[in-house]
Amino acid sequence: MSERRSSFRIDENIALEYRPVDVADLQSREPESFFENSGAVALYSEIKRLDAENAQLLYQIKNTNRSLGEYLHNLNRKIELLSQQLMAEHKPPALTQITRQVNLSEGGIAFGSSNPIEAGSYIALRMTFLPSYAGLILFAKVIRCELCKAGDYQIAAKFHRPRDAQLNIIGQQIMRAQMADRRSQQARENQ
């Protein structure tokens, strides 16, 4: 089980911001409301949701009419490039200052923080994956906060009510990172 779990986890550098959330806000507000300029992230998530919904249809079209399927695939790719550019232009402020090493899975995230966050509390997270600038804003419940030897805190949080489109974006990011690691490892072995 631990081998399977570790194969779906990655260590990655991402831009990460978080805000504390009380339970009343968790029930009455969307996570995007905790961050300025979050419209681009919401738009990108919606585009990815539609993309996931249309994936099976595109596959069926390609099977019946290859030219039309390729044309629609290229249109999809153009939309993807435009949305990535939109995300790059609306990136979070001081992106380089909030980039951190995280451990990410489809179920949650672990990251370092200079401030403790009480276990059992909720946070709103804004994650921006680099270099694609794909972004997500979602709630998470802190399940662990441990003081490290260096004096900072290691926070572990479980995503709270993530949408399918958000899980798809995280899953795609994990697959991309794993494929890049494998290519890098193969290149080292071939030297």
BELQUI-V11847 format. One line per field, one symbol per residue. ss: DSSP state (H for helix, E for strand, - for the rest). burial: # if it has 16 or more other ideal C-beta (glycine too) atoms within 10 Angstrom, else .. A space follows every 10 residues. Layout:
BEGIN
ss: ???
burial: ???
END
This chain:
BEGIN
ss: -HHHHHH--E EEEEEEEEEE E-HHHHHH-- HHHH----HH HHHHHHHHHH HHHHHHHHHH HHHH-HHHHH HHHHHHHHHH HHHHHHHHH- ----HHH-EE EEEE---EEE EEE------- -EEEEEEEE- ---EEEEEEE EEEEEEE--- --EEEEEEEE ---HHHHHHH HHHHHHHHHH HHHHHHHHH- -
burial: ........## .#.#####.. #...##.... ##.##..#.# #..##.###. ##........ #.......#. .#...#...# ..#..##..# ##........ .#.###.### #.....#... .########. .######### ##..#..... ..#.###.## .#..###### .###..#... .......... .
END
